[in-house]
Amino acid sequence: MTWAATFALARRFWWAPVFIGLGVALALTSMKVEVRTAERDKARTDFAAEQQGHKQTVANYRAASAEAQRQAAANVQRVKAEQAAITERTVNDYQDRLADVGARYDRVRLQLAARTDLSSSDPAPVSITADATCRAYGGGSCDGLLAKLAIAERQAWNLVALRAWVRQQESVKVEPVTPDPN
């Protein structure tokens, strides 16, 4: 083929290289679009999974927080119940002891009143000695001394009960009680 024939042929089919170029460009663009579409779909899937993971983390955190608050409230109720039981036992014991003290001093007062040698108008040596002894120790009558002794014993029991109450109150475990995993 001569140059003139090649030229004539090229003039006649001038559009063929353009269409071939456009076809190649279209094929390349189509491949790039497919790659970009796959990347986009993967990014959307990853983002959706990340969002779901975040939502699950938030839900887990809220559930754990609610459970921790429930356990803390239960622990507070347990501690309050234990402390109330200690207080009730201590108060009951203290009141029983005070009743015993009162009953004992009433018995002693009745026994002293029943003795003829102390209550007679006759100044017998025993009544003078007993009265003098009461005045020496209590600064007053035997009834006054008994009343002071009763007050002193009540105050002593008050301190004993208070110390026992404090010891028992501080022995209450305020940390949450965890069940044994075994």
RAHULIN-V825749 format. One record per helix or strand of 2 or more residues. SS is the DSSP state (~ for helix, > for strand). FROM is the first residue (numbers start at 1). TO is the last residue. If there is no record, write none. Layout:
ss->SS from->FROM to->TO
ss->SS from->FROM to->TO
This chain:
ss->~ from->3 to->12
ss->~ from->14 to->114
ss->~ from->116 to->119
ss->~ from->125 to->138
ss->~ from->142 to->170
